[in-house]
Amino acid sequence: ASRSSRNESPGSAQPGVAECQRSNAKATLRRRLRSRIVGVVARTRRPRLPQRQIAAATAGGGAGVPVAVEGLGRRRAGGAAPVTTGPLQQMPTMASDLDRVEEGLRLAVRSTNPFLTEIAGHLIAAGGKRVRPGFCIASAATAHVEDIAAAADVIDGAVAVELVHLGSLYHDDVMDDAEIRRRVESVNAKWGNLKAILAGDFLLARASEIAASLGTEVAGLLAATIGRLCEGQVLELQYTYDVTRTEESYLRAIEGKTAALLSAACRIGGLVSNRPRAEIAALTDFGRSYGMAFQIVDDVLDLVSTEDEIGKPVGHDLVAGVYTMPVIRALATPAGHELGALLGSPLAPPEVEKAREMVRSSGTVEEAISVARTHAVTAQQALAMLAPSTGTTGLVAAADHLVEVVEQAAA
């Protein structure tokens, strides 16, 4: 059935002109969200039900499309819409610098035990967008106007940040009972949970070792960031299936799980390139605000998209009991009691779509986009104090693109 027909009760009279206009406006918003957001956001880490259970719950709305789920951590297989380093590629040396990051990652996971080397390098070989290294490199490049390759310390910082990200993915996949990650068999599916946990720990240890070589401030920052990742994840797990979850709790969780590592990537770039303290603070604020914006928008995407449009099952957050900003706000509306009665436990496929429709019709999707816009503009403004450079140009392009996506979605 079309969305317009779902918004009408059986046997109801034809809506008036004003109601039709509101319905058309909402449909237009959803179309814009799908077409614009898809190119910018990637899933961030979520606590999930076992993968088979989620696939079963969400497959019902897929019109016969096979459900291919990756780990339900920061990334999923099946054509997930990525945040890429694309806006940073205008930097002449970015491609070669990221090649150096790849080599650094391969070297970092070498062990005297070939078996551990194989497990620890599994996702490195599978590839990835290297978003966080890209932001680290671009932040360091704000130090100079000329186009020069990143210094060795910058590459090391980028490698350390990515190793933290990879280690978190190993642990995510254990929690999620994931079978696929980046279109290959997950580490836990291939070697078991115990080996996956230890390999994830090994990646975090290697990241800490590299960070220590860059000085005590970088080492302390990375350690604190790992702690914030854990705090954000636990905070989300704490409120799973809890319809009383507050917006404050949600924002604290995504700041820890998503924004903290992007912020650290930018700050490390500024630290290892010896930027002035004010500029380091600006880069740190940029990374945080950027991370907050794209996570909120990505959470919206889970509520307004279809599987065919984004190449992955939708409604995961509702199935897993992770209630994001639009849901939290919808629960607080006058009609929220009906949604609250539906939520609070795992949903069957028809209930997933019913809950998504209730949130979409509440007006809170638009409110969440407005909050994302504020964070995106804040990220943009944080760069205003930076002097012209190739790095500044790349970061400004990334911020401008994010603002454009949010604005077009809200238009």
N, C-alpha and C positions, 0 to 999 in steps of 0.2 A: 504494500500500500504506500501511496505517496505520503510525504510528511504532512501535507495539508489535510489529507483525509484522516491521518492519525490524530490531528489536533481537534477533530470534531467528534462528538459523541454519536453513537448510532442513532439514526432517526432525527438528528438535530436539524433545525432550519438552516437555510443558507446564511452565512455570516453577512453582516452589514459591511458597508464600504470601509469603515475605519478598521474593522477586524481583519478584512482582507489585506488592507495596507500593512497592518502589523505583521500578519503572517508572511506576506511577501518580503517585508524587510528582514525578518528572521531567516527566511530561506536564502536571501541574498547574502546575508552575513555568513551563513554556513558555507555557501559556495566559495566566498572569498577566503574564508579561513582555510578551506581545503587546498585551494589553488596556490595560496601565498605562503602558508606556514610550512608546507611540505618540504620546501627547499632549505629550511634553516634549522629545524630542531631535531634533536636526537633524544631518545629515551634516557632518563637517568635512573639511578638505582632504585628499586622498589622491593619491599618484602613481598613474596608471592606464595600462592598456593603451589603445590607440586605442579610441574608443567603439564602433565597429562590432564589434570583436573581443570586447569585454566583453558586448555585447548578445547576440552569438551564443553565448557560453559560458554565459550565465545564463538564456537564454530557454528552455532545455530543460525546466526545472522549472516553467514558468509556466502549464501546462495550457492552452496556446493563447492566453494573454493577451499582447497586443502589448507589446513592451518599449520604453518611452520613457525614455531616459536623459538626464539633464541633467548634462553636464560632469564629474560625479564629483568635483567640488570640494566646497566647503562646502555646496552645495545641489544638489538634483536635482529635476527635474520629475517629474510623475506622482503627486502626492499625498503627497509625503514628509512624515513626521511632524515638525512644527516645534517648536523651542524658541521660544516667543513671549514678547511682553511682557505677556501676559495677566495674570499675578499682579501686575504693576505698574499695571494699569489702574484699580485702586482709588484711585490718586492722582488727585485731581480735575483737575489741570492737565496730566496726561500726554498726553492726546490732542491738545490744542492745542499743547503743546510739540513733539510729534513732527511736527505739521503745519509748524511753524517749521523743524524739521530738514530736511523735504522741500524747502522753499523755499531753505534754505541750501545744500543739495546742488546744486540746479539752478543757483544763482548761482555756486557754486564751480567748475563745469566749463565756464563760458562762456569762450570763446577768441575772439581776433580772427579765427580761421579757423573759419567755420561748420561745415565738414566735421569738424574735430576736436571741436567742441562736440557735434555729433550723435553721434559715436562714443563720446565720454566720458560722455554722458548716457543712453546706450542702456539700461543696466541700472537706472539711477535711474528712468526712465520705466516700467520693467517692474515696479516695486514691490519690496517686501521687508518682512521682519518688523521690521527696525531694532532688533534685540535689543541690540546694543552701545550705540547712542544711548540706549535706554531705561535701561540700567544706569548710564550716565554721568549722566543727568538725575536718576535716583533717588538716586544717591550724593551729588550736589550738594544735593538737597532734604533731606538729613539735617541741613543747617545751620539749618533754621528749622521752627518748629512750625506756623505758619500756612500756609494753602494759597495760594501765590503762583506766578505764572508763572516759569519758569526765566530767570535773567539771560542777557544776550546772550553773555557769555563761556562759559556752560554750553552754550548751543546751538552755539557755535563749536567747543567741545571735542567735542561729540557728532558734529558734521559731520566733523571731522577723523578721528575714529575710524572712522566709517562709510566715508569715502573710502579709508582704508587697507584695509578689508575688501573694498570694491569693486575696488580695484586688484589685490588678491590673487586675486579671482575671475577677472579678465581673464587673468592669467597662468596660473591653474589650467587654464582652458579651452584655452589653447594647449598646455600639457603633456598634457592629456587628450584632445586632438583632439575636443573637445566640439562638439556641434551645437545643443544646446538648453540654455538657462539661464533659470530662472524662467518657463518656458513660452513663451519667445520664442527666436528664432534667436540663437545666441551671437555675440559680436562677431567672433570669429575665423572663424566659418562665414560670416558676412555680408560681412566686409571683408578677411579674410585674417589670417594670423598676425602679419605685420610691423606692421600697423596696430593690431592688438589689443595687442601688446606695448608699443608706443609710447603708446597710450591708457592702458594700465595704469600706465605710468611717469608719465604726466601726472597721473593721479589721486593717485598717491603724492606727487608734487611739490606739488600743491595742498594735500594734507593737511599736508605739512611747512610750507608757507607759513602756513596758518592756525594751526598749532601754535606757530610762531615768534611770532605776534601775541599769544599767551597767556603768553609769558615763556620764559626759557631752560630752566626745569625741565620744562615741558610739552614743549617742542621736543626736548629731549634724551631724554625718556621715549618719545616717539613714534618717534624715530629708532632708539632701542634696541629698541623693540618690533618694528619692521619687520625689524631684523636678526635678532631671535629667530624671527620667522615663517620667514625664509629658512633659518636654522639647523635648525629643526624639520623643514622640508620636505626639506632635503638629508639629514638624518639618517635620515628614512624611506626616501628613495630609495636611500641607501647600503646598506640591508639588504633591499631588495626581493628576494623569492624566497629569502631566506637563512633556513634552518631553524635556524641557530645564533643567531638574533637573541635578545638578552637582554631581560628585562623592564625593566631599567634603561634600555636604549636606547629601548624603546617609551614609557616614561613621560617621558623627556626630549623625545621627539619630540612627544607630544601636549601637553606643557607649552608648547613653543614654538609649535606650529601653532594651538592652540586656546585654552589657558588664558591665554597672554600677552596677547592682545588684549582679552579680557574683563577681565583684571586691570587693564590700562592704562585701559580705559574707566572703571572704578570709581575708579581713582586720579586720573585727570584730573578727574572730577567733584568729588572731594575737594579737589584743588589749587585749582581755579578758584573754589571757594566758600570758600576760606581756612579749611578745617577744621584743628583741631589735628593735630600730627604723629602722635599715637597713633591718632587716628581715621582719618587717611589710610592708615596702615599696616593698620588693621583692614579698611578697604574694599578695599585691594589684596589682602589675604589672602582675603577673601570671593570676589572675582572669580576668583582663581587656583583656589581649591578648587572653586568652582561649575563652572568650565570642565573641570577634571579629572574630576569626577564624571559630568557628562553625556556627556563623550566616551567614557569607559569603558563606560557603559551603552549608548550608541549602538553601540559596537563589538559588544556582546553582541547587540543587536537584529539585526545583520547575520547572525548565526549561528543565531538561533532563530526568526525570523519567516518568513512566506511572502510572496510578491509580492502576492497578493490582499489580505493584511491591511494592508500598509503602502503599497501603491500604487507600488512601485518594485522593480526586480530586487534579489534578495538574493544573498549570497555574493560580493559585489564584492571584498571584501578578499582573500579566498582566490584569486580569479581574478587579481587584480592583484599577488599576491605580497606583500601587506601583512599580516603576521602579528601579530595583536593579542593582548592579554593572555590570553584563554582559549586561543588556539592555542598561544602560547608555553608556557603551563603544561601544556597537554595533551601537547606534545612531550616534556616532562620526566617524564611518568608512565611506569610500567613498560610500558604498551602504546604508548608514543609512537613507537617505532621504525616501527610500521606506518603511522602518520600521516606521519612524516618521509619514508618511502619514496614516499608519494603526492604530497607537496608538493615545492617546489623548482623548479617550472616551471609554465607555464600549464596549467589543468585543462580537460578536456572537461566538458560538462554533467553526466553521471552521476558523474564524479569530484568535482565541486563538492558535490553532495548527500551523497556518501559521506563526504567530509571533514567537512562540517558535522555529520553524524550522529556521527562519531567524536569530535568535540570535545564535542558535547552530552552524550554518554554518559560522558565522562571525569570529570565533576564539577567541571571548571574554570570553567564558566559561573557556578556558584554562588560560587566563589572570587572571580571578577572582580566580581560584584555586591557581595560583602563589602568589597572595596577601594573600590568606588564609594561604598558607604555611609559609609565612613570619611571620604572627601573631602566628601560631602554634609553630614555632621554637623559637620565642621570649618568649612565655609562658614556653617552655622547659628550655630555658637559664635562666629565672628569678629564677629558683629553685636551680641554681648551688651553690649559697652561703649558702644554708641551711645545717645544720649538719645532719648526718644520724639519722633517727627516723622513727617510723611507719607512722607518718603523712607525712613526706617527701617522703617515699616510695610510699604511696598512691597517692600523688599529681604527682609525677614523672610518675607513671603508667598511670594516666589520661592524662598527657601531651604527653607521648610517644605514647599512643593509638591515640590521635588526630593527631599527626604528621604522624603516620603510615597510617591513613585513607587518609589524604591529599596526601601523597606521592604515595600511590597506585592508587588513583584516577587520578593523573597526569602522571603516568608511561606510 
